Amino acid sequence: MKNFSVIIIIFFLSLSAFAQNSAGDASSVEPRQLIDVPTAGMLKRGSFAMDIDFFQQGGATIALNAGALDRLNFGISYGGTGIIGNGTAKMQPLPGINLKYRIFDESTAMPAIALGFDSQGKEIYVDSTERYTIKSRGVFAVASKNYSFFGNLSVHGGLNWSMERKDDDSDLNFFVGVEKTLGQEISFFFEYDFGLNDNGPRSLGRDRGYMNSGVRWSFGNGFTLGFDVKNVIQNQNVVTIGNRTLKVEWVRTM
């Protein structure tokens, strides 16, 4: 595990001269997601990104995404629990795939609008109901609009239909979120997932929805570090204070 970490660090540093940041007023990369919900933001053509999410039980998910076209992004992800620590790692059954196409760019009057598919859920995979702790988005549509308000303020909203339905809850779901920059390098995120597809008798949710908040800091060479507090209104019985997670993002343009 130590050797793998060293290899990843060397790989990042060797390519960082071409990297770009994605938080704060000076960001040159659109945020592709807030915390758990997507935005209409895209990687530019010829860009690619590596995202690593760290969560409870020594878990981590690594995602690789690329900007094939200005309007088309695709990616693959994989993860599991027990990756960090001395226990046995338990990997998710299949890699996740991500595809997003922006059908309308943002204008003065209209938001940017994107359609996509994402089979990668968040955090621990639950074998009994064949779903993630936070269900994958599945098929989704999202709109994003930016405003100038003491820096940058972006507003996002959308709907999704998850493919994870073995808990007998396949309802259409909705989500909203905002990003507010603070200075050149820092952004704050807030999102609310209504959890309409996670409130059935066999679901993990308690019909409160998922409220998440987080902060991102771009510290140069394309690296962005994030800290999130998720599920702060305790929509799942296993959460008492809030689920604290870490995120590392690295973006490079060829």
Secondary structure, 3 states (H helix, E strand, C coil): CHHHHHHHHHHHHHHHHHEECCCCCCCCCCCCECCCCECCCCCCCCEEEEEEEEECCCEEEEEEEEECCCCEEEEEEEEEECCCCCCCCEECCCCEEEEEEEEECCCCCCCEEEEEEECCCEEEEEHHHCEEEECCCEEEEEEEEEEECCCEEEEEEEEEECCCCCCCCCCCEEEEEEEEEECCCEEEEEEEECCCCCCCCCCCCCCCCEEEEEEEEECCCCEEEEEEEECCCCCCCCCCCCEEEEEEEEEEEC
